[in-house]
Each structure stands twice: as C-alpha cells, then as structure tokens.
Amino acid sequence: MSCPTPIIVALDFPSREAALDLAARLDPAQCRVKVGKELFTRCGPEIVETLQAQGFEVFLDLKFHDIPNTTAMAVKAAAELGVWMVNVHCSGGLRMMRACRETLDGIAGRRPLLIGVTVLTSMEREDLAGIGLDVEPQQQVLRLAALAEQAGLDGLVCSAQEAPALKAAQPRLQLVTPGIRPAGSAQDDQRRILTPRQALEAGSDYLVIGRPISQAADPARALAALVAELR
Ligand SMILES: O=C(O)c1cc(=O)[nH]c(=O)n1[C@@H]1O[C@H](COP(=O)(O)O)[C@@H](O)[C@H]1O
C-alpha cells in the first residue's frame, strides 16, 4: 500500500533501538520514513529491511556523490534493497545522474524514485560564496534542476522556498522538501525553511520532517497534528 500523505519522517538516530522505538509510534498509513547517513552507517541495510517489513516505504537518504560508475552501482544496491526513494547530489554532474538513471532503467520490477539534491537547506548565500559559488541559492537550484531534468531524474530535494520557481521551470520534477518547521518550533541548523502548509501551497510534493516529530514529547501526536493540519 502506498502512503497517502506527503510526510516523510527522518529517523535521524544513533541506534537501531531509538529508530525502531520511534517507528513503532508511527503509522505507515500516515507517513513514510527516511533512513539517513547516521542510522545507516550504524545499522546497515538491515534497518531498512526491518522498516520495510513493518510496512513503511523507505527513503534511503545517503546523498551519493561520486564518479558515475560508483554512484550508479550504489543506486543499484539501493534499488535491490527495495527502497521507495534514493538520492544523489546533482552537483555530481549530468553524466553521473544519467548513469544512475540508466542503471535503474535496467532493473526489473519497481524501481525507486531517483531524486537529486540541489542546494542543502542548511545553506544560504554566504555558504555558497564560501565554496566558490557567487550566486543566490535559488539560481544555483534552478541550474541543477535543469541538469536533473536532462538526466531524467524523478525529482529534486530543495527548500520549499524554491518550489514555486521550480514548478514553473521544471514542472515534471517532484519536489522533496526538508527544512520544514511548524510555526513556533525551533529552526535548529536549518536556514531556508517554511511551515508544512506553506510548503504544500508552494508546490512541495513530499515534506521531510525530522526533529519537529522525533524530538516532540509525543511524536505520534505531533504526526497526527501535522496530518490533520495538511488535510
Ligand atoms: O536530503 C535530505 O533529506 C536533506 C536535504 C537538505 O537539503 N536538507 C535536509 O535537512 N535534509 C535532511 O532532512 C532532514 C531534516 O531534519 P530536521 O531538520 O530535523 O527536520 C535531515 O535528515 C536532513 O539530513
């Protein structure tokens, strides 16, 4: 069964127990889950298999960024693990993204959605200047989006702040937006943020939400409140 809500809960935890404890409070009919670098590096593919056996669709967020062959083989491994979504950095370039797409096309059965990370939501203009990019984040996001479209990716990770411009420029691409903060919650290390409702209205297809749910006193309640707010 495919989850009908746009919410993807980030399971950013240092242990299997902590991740599964939160997952046990969540309902696969209300959200998907994201396994990222911390949890995967500690637990390996088994945590993905366990979550999938519990009925969750899993976004494997390892943000692959390497030469084309290495990245394509990593994406293939993710597909064989049965994940619903996998991502690579668009800044790995057109040939890298194309190699990933072509490799997935050669896989029998359901393939994961292939998503390109544009400019991290923790970055603002001065962070881009620090890595030699003298542009506004949105300009860089639009550049990378055009490459992702050319490579045949399914969508992008970006800030919901860029969603209106992206929906206009690249209407085929699905938008996966972290940096979501319900009104009144802590910004943490995020910089380019919107509330859940603003994000959907801006054109986000999926909302990645971590700490506002995982650090809530009652995560199940926080998720239910979000689902109700978005209805
Ligand atoms: O690819 C991602 O998921 C991602 C990309 C990005 O630009 N910004 C971003 O925050 N993320 C991830 O989204 C999640 C956001 O978590 P919270 O800030 O706790 O809601 C984290 O797991 C990040 O790794």
The ligand as an SDF file (V2000), in Angstrom:
LIG
                    3D

 24 25  0  0  0  0  0  0  0  0999 V2000
   18.2010   15.0510    1.5710 O   0  0  0  0  0  0  0  0  0  0  0  0
   17.6690   15.4150    2.6200 C   0  0  0  0  0  0  0  0  0  0  0  0
   16.7800   14.7480    3.1400 O   0  0  0  0  0  0  0  0  0  0  0  0
   18.0420   16.7510    3.1620 C   0  0  0  0  0  0  0  0  0  0  0  0
   18.4880   17.6810    2.2480 C   0  0  0  0  0  0  0  0  0  0  0  0
   18.6010   19.0330    2.6350 C   0  0  0  0  0  0  0  0  0  0  0  0
   18.9120   19.9150    1.8140 O   0  0  0  0  0  0  0  0  0  0  0  0
   18.3420   19.3650    3.9210 N   0  0  0  0  0  0  0  0  0  0  0  0
   17.9710   18.4470    4.8710 C   0  0  0  0  0  0  0  0  0  0  0  0
   17.7140   18.8220    6.0280 O   0  0  0  0  0  0  0  0  0  0  0  0
   17.8730   17.1140    4.5110 N   0  0  0  0  0  0  0  0  0  0  0  0
   17.5470   16.0820    5.5380 C   0  0  0  0  0  0  0  0  0  0  0  0
   16.2450   16.3240    6.0670 O   0  0  0  0  0  0  0  0  0  0  0  0
   16.1970   16.0620    7.4630 C   0  0  0  0  0  0  0  0  0  0  0  0
   15.7290   17.3000    8.1670 C   0  0  0  0  0  0  0  0  0  0  0  0
   15.6120   17.0530    9.5340 O   0  0  0  0  0  0  0  0  0  0  0  0
   15.0600   18.1470   10.5460 P   0  0  0  0  0  0  0  0  0  0  0  0
   15.8520   19.4030   10.3390 O   0  0  0  0  0  0  0  0  0  0  0  0
   15.2870   17.5240   11.8970 O   0  0  0  0  0  0  0  0  0  0  0  0
   13.5890   18.3270   10.2180 O   0  0  0  0  0  0  0  0  0  0  0  0
   17.6010   15.6000    7.8720 C   0  0  0  0  0  0  0  0  0  0  0  0
   17.5770   14.1960    7.9200 O   0  0  0  0  0  0  0  0  0  0  0  0
   18.4940   16.0710    6.7470 C   0  0  0  0  0  0  0  0  0  0  0  0
   19.5570   15.1720    6.5010 O   0  0  0  0  0  0  0  0  0  0  0  0
  1  2  2  0
  2  3  1  0
  2  4  1  0
  4  5  2  0
  4 11  1  0
  5  6  1  0
  6  7  2  0
  6  8  1  0
  8  9  1  0
  9 10  2  0
  9 11  1  0
 11 12  1  0
 12 13  1  0
 12 23  1  0
 13 14  1  0
 14 15  1  0
 14 21  1  0
 15 16  1  0
 16 17  1  0
 17 18  2  0
 17 19  1  0
 17 20  1  0
 21 22  1  0
 21 23  1  0
 23 24  1  0
M  END
$$$$
